[in-house]
């Protein structure tokens, strides 16, 4: 479903993604882990048509995101780190708008909205404004929205950030069920190692723009001689604290603006 070969992305002299290759099979749940600033977000932006690669190739369901961005976008849904719902609309209105933007026929749209809201336990509160929802409810609604146009791939970029353990557990239960029932391929990032170990079949760890390990949680623990995935992650990426920084492309834009203002 996803084929990445020798992918590189540079911003000036800075190499954000450095010659990485990996594949994600159809129907797989694949975790992409790394410290802050390791290249995860840049890679996801390339996979989801938001950035072109400097070198290398990417195929999403056989399509080139650079040459066929619109077709690729129809193939995936995405849940970003930061909430992106319109909080002054209801749950139903948020989904209806998304479906209209993706040209989902009205009758199909209505049926799909009902099914998804029911699946994620939001049907009874479909007419409430999103700003009245809890964090967990918003996340479930965002995933429902990402699935409305029946994508073949679902990108989840730290979807449980800031959620309590109960909401995190419920969200992943829904994701696993969707993966099982509808065969949706899931590509996720998370800083919660227990989530990656529990949910993903395979895990790639990226650091300083390069993939340093790829395999199941058990394989990564065996390779590093550790007892937990978190210990394996630290053995592969080090224990130095990484500062939370802007994405490389954002940093370059800020530098360019500062230079022009001189």
C-alpha positions as CSV (number, residue, x, y, z in Angstrom):
1,X,0.0,0.0,0.0
2,X,2.9,2.3,0.7
3,X,6.3,1.9,-1.0
4,X,9.1,4.3,-0.1
5,X,12.5,4.0,-1.9
6,X,15.6,6.0,-1.1
7,X,13.5,9.0,0.1
8,X,15.4,12.2,0.9
9,X,14.2,15.6,1.8
10,X,16.5,18.6,2.2
11,X,15.9,22.2,3.4
12,X,18.9,24.1,2.1
13,X,21.8,22.3,3.7
14,X,19.7,20.6,6.3
15,X,18.8,16.9,5.6
16,X,15.5,16.2,7.3
17,X,15.0,12.8,5.7
18,X,18.1,10.9,4.6
19,X,17.7,8.1,2.1
20,X,15.1,6.0,3.8
21,X,13.2,3.0,2.3
22,X,10.3,0.9,3.7
23,X,7.0,-0.6,2.7
24,X,3.6,-0.9,4.3
25,X,1.4,-3.8,3.3
26,X,-2.3,-3.5,2.6
27,X,-4.3,-4.0,5.8
28,X,-1.2,-3.6,8.0
29,X,-1.0,-1.4,11.1
30,X,2.4,0.2,10.9
31,X,4.0,2.4,13.5
32,X,6.6,5.1,12.6
33,X,8.4,6.2,15.8
34,X,11.2,8.6,16.5
35,X,12.4,11.4,18.9
36,X,11.4,15.0,18.3
37,X,12.9,16.3,15.1
38,X,13.8,12.9,13.8
39,X,12.1,13.3,10.5
40,X,8.6,11.7,11.2
41,X,6.5,14.8,10.3
42,X,8.5,15.6,7.2
43,X,8.0,12.0,6.0
44,X,4.3,12.1,6.7
45,X,4.0,15.4,4.8
46,X,5.6,13.8,1.8
47,X,3.4,10.7,2.0
48,X,0.3,12.9,2.2
49,X,1.2,15.2,-0.8
50,X,2.1,18.2,1.4
51,X,5.8,18.2,0.5
52,X,7.7,17.0,-2.6
53,X,10.7,14.8,-2.0
54,X,14.2,16.1,-2.9
55,X,15.1,12.6,-4.1
56,X,13.8,9.1,-4.1
57,X,10.3,7.7,-4.9
58,X,7.0,7.2,-3.0
59,X,4.0,5.2,-4.1
60,X,0.7,5.3,-2.3
61,X,-1.6,2.5,-3.6
62,X,0.6,2.5,-6.7
63,X,0.2,6.3,-7.3
64,X,2.9,9.0,-7.2
65,X,1.9,11.7,-4.7
66,X,3.9,14.3,-6.6
67,X,2.3,13.6,-10.0
68,X,-1.1,12.5,-8.9
69,X,-1.8,14.4,-5.7
70,X,-5.6,14.5,-6.1
71,X,-5.9,10.8,-6.7
72,X,-3.6,10.0,-3.8
73,X,-5.6,12.3,-1.4
74,X,-8.7,10.2,-2.2
75,X,-6.9,7.1,-1.0
76,X,-6.2,8.3,2.5
77,X,-7.7,9.9,5.6
78,X,-5.6,11.7,8.2
79,X,-5.8,12.8,11.8
80,X,-3.3,15.5,12.7
81,X,-1.6,16.1,16.0
82,X,-3.5,19.3,16.5
83,X,-7.4,19.4,16.4
84,X,-8.7,20.4,13.1
85,X,-12.5,20.2,13.6
86,X,-14.7,23.3,13.3
87,X,-15.8,23.6,16.9
88,X,-18.7,25.9,16.0
89,X,-20.3,23.1,14.0
90,X,-22.0,20.0,15.2
91,X,-20.5,16.5,14.8
92,X,-23.0,15.9,11.9
93,X,-22.2,19.2,10.2
94,X,-18.4,18.5,10.4
95,X,-18.8,15.2,8.8
96,X,-21.3,16.4,6.2
97,X,-19.0,19.2,5.2
98,X,-16.1,16.8,4.8
99,X,-18.2,14.4,2.7
100,X,-19.3,17.3,0.4
101,X,-15.6,18.4,-0.1
102,X,-14.8,14.8,-1.1
103,X,-17.8,14.7,-3.5
104,X,-19.4,11.8,-1.6
105,X,-23.0,11.5,-2.9
106,X,-25.6,12.9,-0.5
107,X,-27.4,9.6,0.1
108,X,-24.2,7.7,0.6
109,X,-22.9,10.5,2.8
110,X,-25.8,10.4,5.1
111,X,-25.6,6.6,5.5
112,X,-21.9,6.7,6.1
113,X,-22.2,9.5,8.7
114,X,-24.8,7.6,10.6
115,X,-22.7,4.4,10.6
116,X,-19.5,6.2,11.7
117,X,-21.1,8.2,14.4
118,X,-22.8,5.1,15.7
119,X,-19.5,3.1,15.5
120,X,-17.6,5.7,17.5
121,X,-20.4,6.2,20.1
122,X,-21.3,9.7,19.0
123,X,-24.7,9.2,17.4
124,X,-26.8,10.4,20.4
125,X,-24.7,13.6,20.5
126,X,-24.6,14.2,16.7
127,X,-26.3,17.6,17.0
128,X,-24.2,19.1,19.8
129,X,-21.5,21.6,18.9
130,X,-18.0,20.1,18.9
131,X,-16.8,22.7,21.4
132,X,-18.9,20.9,24.0
133,X,-17.1,17.6,23.4
134,X,-14.4,16.1,25.6
135,X,-10.9,15.6,24.1
136,X,-11.6,11.9,23.6
137,X,-14.9,12.5,21.8
138,X,-13.2,15.0,19.5
139,X,-10.5,12.5,18.6
140,X,-13.1,9.9,17.8
141,X,-14.9,12.3,15.6
142,X,-11.7,13.3,13.8
143,X,-11.1,9.6,13.0
144,X,-14.7,9.2,11.9
145,X,-14.3,12.2,9.6
146,X,-11.0,10.8,8.2
147,X,-12.9,7.6,7.3
148,X,-16.0,9.1,5.7
149,X,-14.8,9.0,2.1
150,X,-13.8,5.3,2.6
151,X,-10.0,5.7,2.3
152,X,-7.7,2.7,1.9
153,X,-5.1,4.3,4.3
154,X,-5.5,6.1,7.6
155,X,-2.7,8.3,8.8
156,X,-2.7,8.9,12.5
157,X,-0.2,11.5,13.7
158,X,0.0,11.2,17.5
159,X,-3.9,10.9,17.7
160,X,-3.9,10.2,21.5
161,X,-1.7,13.1,22.6
162,X,-3.2,14.6,25.8
163,X,-5.9,12.0,26.2
164,X,-6.5,10.1,29.4
165,X,-5.8,6.3,29.5
166,X,-9.5,5.4,29.2
167,X,-9.9,7.5,26.0
168,X,-6.7,6.2,24.6
169,X,-7.7,2.6,25.1
170,X,-11.1,3.2,23.6
171,X,-9.7,5.0,20.5
172,X,-7.3,2.2,19.8
173,X,-10.0,-0.4,20.2
174,X,-12.0,1.4,17.5
175,X,-9.0,1.6,15.2
176,X,-8.2,-2.1,15.6
177,X,-11.8,-3.0,14.9
178,X,-11.8,-0.8,11.7
179,X,-8.6,-2.4,10.6
180,X,-10.1,-5.8,11.1
181,X,-13.6,-5.2,9.6
182,X,-12.8,-2.8,6.7
183,X,-9.2,-3.7,6.0
184,X,-8.0,-0.1,6.4
185,X,-4.2,0.2,6.4
186,X,-3.1,2.3,9.4
187,X,0.1,4.4,9.5
188,X,0.6,5.8,12.9
189,X,3.0,7.9,15.0
190,X,2.9,8.0,18.8
191,X,5.2,8.8,21.7
192,X,3.4,6.2,23.8
193,X,5.5,3.0,23.4
194,X,2.8,0.8,24.9
195,X,0.4,1.9,22.2
196,X,2.8,1.0,19.4
197,X,3.6,-2.4,20.9
198,X,-0.1,-3.2,21.5
199,X,-1.5,-2.0,18.2
200,X,1.2,-2.2,15.4
201,X,2.3,-5.3,13.7
202,X,5.6,-3.7,12.6
203,X,7.5,-0.7,13.8
204,X,10.0,1.6,12.1
205,X,12.3,3.8,14.2
206,X,13.7,6.9,12.6
207,X,16.4,9.1,14.1
208,X,18.3,12.0,12.6
209,X,16.5,11.4,9.3
210,X,17.5,7.7,8.9
211,X,15.6,4.5,9.8
212,X,17.7,2.8,12.5
213,X,15.5,-0.2,13.0
214,X,12.4,-1.9,11.5
215,X,10.5,-5.0,12.8
216,X,8.0,-6.2,15.3
217,X,8.2,-5.1,18.9
218,X,9.5,-8.5,19.8
219,X,12.2,-8.3,17.1
220,X,13.3,-4.8,18.2
221,X,13.6,-6.0,21.9
222,X,15.6,-9.1,20.9
223,X,17.9,-7.0,18.7
224,X,18.7,-4.6,21.6
225,X,18.6,-7.1,24.4
226,X,15.9,-5.1,26.2
227,X,12.7,-6.1,28.0
228,X,10.4,-3.3,26.8
229,X,9.8,-1.4,23.6
230,X,10.6,1.8,25.4
231,X,14.0,0.4,26.5
232,X,14.6,-0.7,22.9
233,X,13.7,2.7,21.6
234,X,16.2,4.4,24.0
235,X,18.9,1.9,23.1
236,X,18.5,2.7,19.4
237,X,18.0,6.5,19.7
238,X,19.9,7.4,22.9
239,X,18.7,9.0,26.1
240,X,19.5,12.6,25.3
241,X,16.5,14.9,25.7
242,X,15.3,16.3,22.3
243,X,13.8,19.7,22.4
244,X,10.3,20.1,20.9
245,X,11.0,22.0,17.7
246,X,9.2,23.2,14.7
247,X,9.2,21.0,11.6
248,X,12.3,21.6,9.4
249,X,10.2,23.2,6.7
250,X,8.6,25.6,9.2
251,X,12.1,26.5,10.5
252,X,13.3,27.2,7.0
253,X,10.4,29.5,6.3
254,X,11.0,31.4,9.4
255,X,14.6,31.8,8.6
256,X,13.7,33.0,5.1
257,X,11.3,35.6,6.5
258,X,13.9,36.8,8.9
259,X,16.4,37.2,6.2
260,X,14.1,39.1,3.9
261,X,13.2,41.5,6.9
262,X,16.9,42.4,7.4
